[in-house]
Amino acid sequence: MSLHILCASPFAGSCLEECARVIAADDALLLSGDGVYAALGEAAGTLHALHAAGVTIFALAEDCTARGIDTRLPGCITTVDYGGFVDRAVAHPRTVSWF
């Protein structure tokens, strides 16, 4: 059970695709920084597929608000604050960061 942290925009590289290839059904994905842009456009389809496969998806609320996308998040994403980020990290014995 791992927490994958996507920090880079999926439109600037292949981090989301690389993460999607290795993430498991009991893992969680947390979008932070420019990674929250994965909630938009074609990248959101990848998130929906991951969610349907059993991956829990979170996004840092502060980063969504700072980028003006907090009202456009798909229903498969749960927002968390920094305390929620820490809770997710504590709940998962391993973390993998994607830049």
N, C-alpha and C positions, 0 to 999 in steps of 0.2 A: 504494500500500500504506500504509494508515493504522492507527494504534492509536486506538481509541475507548475513552475512559475514562468509565464510568458511575458517577457519584458519588452520585446521589440515588436514593432508594427509588422503584421503579416504582409503588408504591401511593400515592405522594404527588403524582404529576404524570404528565406524558406523555413524559418523557425517553426511556424505553425504546422506545416506539412511534416517536418522532421519529428516534432513532438507527437503528432497524430499517429505516426507509424509505430511508436514505441509505448504509448500510454495504454494502460490496462483498465479494464472495467471497474475495478475497485479503487482506482486512482482519482485524484482531484486535479483540476486545472484552475489556477488563479491568474487572472489577467491583471497586469500592473503596468504603470508607465504607458508607453505607446502601444503595449500589448492589448489595451482595451479596444483598440481599433479593430480587433478581430470580431467584435460584435457587429460590424457593419459589412455590407456588400456580400460578395461571394464567400468571404471568410466565415461569415455567420453560418453558412451551410455546413462547413466543417464542424463548427461548434454544435449544431443541431445533431449531426451524425454521431459525434462523440457522446453527447448527452443520451441519445437513443441507445447507445452501446453500454451505458451504465456509468459514464464518467460524470462526476459532479463538477459544475463549473461556477466559479466565483469571479467577481471583478471588484477591484478597489473603488469604492464609491467616490473618493476624493479625486482619483484620476479620471473617472468618467465625467465628473462635474467639471474639472479643469479643462477637459477637451470638448465640452459641450455635447456629449452624447448620452448623458444620464437619463434622458427621456426616450431614447431610441434603442434601449437594450432589449434583446429577445427574451422571451419568458423562460428560457433554459438557463439564464444567468441570474445568480443571486449576488447582490452587492453586499460587501462587507467593509467595515472601517478598518483602521490599522490594528485595533484590538482583535477583530475577527481574523485578520491575516495571521496574527500570532497564534490564535486558537487553532487555525488550520495547520500551521507549522508544527504545533505541539501534538496534534492529533495524528499526524503522519510521521512515521519514523525516518523517512527519507525525503529529501527535496532535490529537485532537478531544476536548474534555471536555464531558460532559453533566451538567448540574446540575438 
